[in-house]
Amino acid sequence: MIKDLAFVAYSVADVPRSVAFYRDVVGLELTDIVSESWAEFAAGSATFGVGKGQALGITPGSQFSATFEVDDVHATHDRLAGRGVSVTDVQEGPVCYFCFATDPDGNRFGLHQRKRG
């Protein structure tokens, strides 16, 4: 029986570079679990990790599964774009606003904001 989601992880070529990107550019909180080959970030009640996945057959830049909930997707979009991050236009769905960004390895991730009410 599944109890919970353990983590979402992306394969990256350079863990320190990815730590700097997700911590300093995206704004995720780095946990105390960090090494040259693996690092974890707190993402609300979930964990997001980056690591050298090539030994497991996971090519850096091939992931697109993580979506991060934000308070203001437009402001987050503008902040990332201002830092040179490739980010799509904000789209509107029935219950949310969202866009997609790309990390230095080419992995894509989403930014999501639920509509109020």
C-alpha positions as CSV (number, residue, x, y, z in Angstrom):
1,M,0.0,0.0,0.0
2,I,1.3,3.5,-0.9
3,K,1.7,5.7,2.2
4,D,3.0,8.9,0.7
5,L,5.1,10.4,-2.0
6,A,8.7,10.0,-0.9
7,F,10.3,12.6,-3.2
8,V,10.5,13.9,-6.8
9,A,14.1,13.9,-8.2
10,Y,15.8,15.3,-11.3
11,S,18.9,13.9,-12.9
12,V,21.5,16.7,-13.3
13,A,25.1,16.8,-14.6
14,D,26.4,19.2,-11.9
15,V,24.9,19.0,-8.5
16,P,26.5,22.1,-7.0
17,R,25.3,24.1,-10.0
18,S,21.8,22.8,-9.6
19,V,21.8,23.5,-5.9
20,A,22.7,27.1,-6.7
21,F,20.0,27.3,-9.3
22,Y,17.1,25.8,-7.3
23,R,18.2,27.5,-4.0
24,D,19.3,31.0,-5.3
25,V,17.2,31.4,-8.4
26,V,14.1,29.4,-7.9
27,G,14.0,29.9,-4.1
28,L,13.7,26.4,-2.7
29,E,15.0,25.7,0.8
30,L,18.0,23.5,0.8
31,T,17.9,20.8,3.5
32,D,21.0,19.4,5.4
33,I,21.1,16.5,2.9
34,V,23.6,17.7,0.3
35,S,26.7,16.2,-1.3
36,E,28.5,16.3,-4.6
37,S,26.1,13.7,-6.0
38,W,22.8,14.4,-4.3
39,A,20.9,17.3,-2.7
40,E,17.4,17.7,-1.3
41,F,15.1,20.7,-0.9
42,A,12.1,21.2,1.2
43,A,9.1,22.0,-1.0
44,G,6.1,22.3,1.4
45,S,5.3,18.9,2.7
46,A,7.3,17.2,-0.2
47,T,11.0,16.8,-1.0
48,F,12.6,17.7,-4.3
49,G,16.0,16.3,-5.0
50,V,18.7,16.7,-7.7
51,G,21.4,14.1,-8.3
52,K,23.7,12.4,-10.7
53,G,21.2,9.9,-12.2
54,Q,23.2,8.8,-15.2
55,A,24.4,5.7,-13.4
56,L,20.7,4.8,-13.0
57,G,20.1,5.4,-16.7
58,I,18.4,8.8,-16.2
59,T,19.8,11.4,-18.6
60,P,20.2,14.9,-17.2
61,G,17.7,17.3,-18.8
62,S,15.1,14.6,-19.5
63,Q,12.7,15.2,-16.6
64,F,9.5,17.1,-16.5
65,S,7.4,16.2,-13.6
66,A,7.8,18.6,-10.7
67,T,5.4,21.5,-10.3
68,F,5.9,24.0,-7.5
69,E,3.0,25.8,-5.9
70,V,3.6,29.6,-5.6
71,D,1.7,32.5,-4.1
72,D,2.0,34.7,-7.2
73,V,2.8,32.9,-10.5
74,H,3.1,36.2,-12.4
75,A,5.7,37.6,-10.0
76,T,7.6,34.3,-9.9
77,H,7.6,34.2,-13.7
78,D,8.9,37.8,-13.9
79,R,11.6,37.1,-11.3
80,L,12.9,34.0,-13.1
81,A,12.7,35.6,-16.5
82,G,14.7,38.6,-15.1
83,R,17.4,36.1,-14.0
84,G,17.7,34.7,-17.5
85,V,15.7,31.6,-16.9
86,S,13.8,30.2,-19.9
87,V,10.1,30.4,-18.8
88,T,6.9,30.2,-20.8
89,D,4.1,32.7,-20.7
90,V,1.7,32.3,-17.8
91,Q,-1.4,30.4,-18.9
92,E,-4.8,30.3,-17.2
93,G,-6.6,27.0,-16.5
94,P,-10.1,26.5,-15.0
95,V,-8.8,26.5,-11.4
96,C,-5.2,27.8,-11.7
97,Y,-2.5,29.9,-13.4
98,F,0.7,28.1,-14.5
99,C,3.9,28.4,-16.5
100,F,6.9,26.2,-17.2
101,A,10.6,26.9,-16.7
102,T,13.8,25.1,-17.6
103,D,16.8,24.5,-15.4
104,P,20.5,24.7,-16.5
105,D,20.4,21.0,-17.6
106,G,17.3,21.3,-19.6
107,N,14.9,19.7,-17.1
108,R,11.5,21.4,-17.2
109,F,9.4,22.2,-14.1
110,G,6.1,23.9,-13.5
111,L,5.0,26.9,-11.5
112,H,1.4,26.8,-10.3
113,Q,-1.0,29.1,-8.5
114,R,-4.5,28.1,-7.5
115,K,-7.2,30.6,-8.1
116,R,-8.8,31.9,-5.0
117,G,-12.4,31.1,-4.1
